[in-house]
Every structure is written in C-alpha cells, then in structure tokens.
Amino acid sequence: MSAEFDISQTLDVKGASCPMPVVKTKQAIDDLAEGEVLEVLATDSGSMSDLDGWATGTDGVELLEQVEDGDVYKHYVEKTA
C-alpha cells in the first residue's frame, strides 16, 4: 500500500482543519534539509487535496505519496531544494 520512505520527521496535525495542516506542513518543511522527508498525519479529509495543491504550487517540495489509513490521512513530502 505505502512505499517506505526514510522519514526525517513526523508532523501530527490530527484534529486540525483547513488551513492548519498546510500551514504547519510549510513550517515543518522549512526546518528540514534538502532531501529529507516529512510525514504528515491528518484527520481532515480536505488535507488530501489541500496538501496536493500546495505541493504542486510550491517550489522546493514534492508530494511523494498520500495514503488513507482508516480515519488518518498520511502525506509524505520531500524537501527538494
């Protein structure tokens, strides 16, 4: 189901609704080094499209995968620059 990534940090935004998962993800990504992967755990179903849209429109990040695991949405974002 999910590819294995070398996760550098996990961000737990469960219980937060839009726009907080994206805001917190951006803040966490800023603290990572190039090539590191952030795992984001969210319960807001809107985070699937929100984080996809944010990553698509943001230079220096790549959304590697999104997984729905029960009521938790897992997002894997790599800092590419």
SULWOGI-V562097 format. One record per residue. N is the residue number from 1. SS is DSSP state (~ for helix, > for strand, _ for the rest). PHI is phi in whole degrees, 0 to 359 (NA if undefined). Layout:
((N/SS/PHI) (N/SS/PHI))
This chain:
((1/_/NA) (2/_/242) (3/_/290) (4/_/272) (5/_/243) (6/_/278) (7/>/282) (8/>/273) (9/>/204) (10/>/245) (11/>/248) (12/>/259) (13/_/243) (14/_/299) (15/_/92) (16/_/272) (17/_/245) (18/_/311) (19/_/261) (20/~/300) (21/~/303) (22/~/289) (23/~/299) (24/~/292) (25/~/297) (26/~/300) (27/~/298) (28/~/291) (29/~/298) (30/~/300) (31/_/272) (32/_/270) (33/_/270) (34/_/305) (35/_/93) (36/_/279) (37/>/244) (38/>/256) (39/>/262) (40/>/248) (41/>/251) (42/>/226) (43/_/247) (44/_/277) (45/_/299) (46/_/293) (47/~/295) (48/~/299) (49/~/282) (50/~/297) (51/~/289) (52/~/298) (53/~/296) (54/~/297) (55/~/296) (56/~/298) (57/_/266) (58/_/243) (59/_/290) (60/_/91) (61/>/225) (62/>/223) (63/>/279) (64/>/279) (65/>/195) (66/>/229) (67/>/228) (68/>/264) (69/>/239) (70/_/68) (71/_/261) (72/>/246) (73/>/255) (74/>/252) (75/>/238) (76/>/241) (77/>/240) (78/>/257) (79/>/275) (80/_/256) (81/_/207))
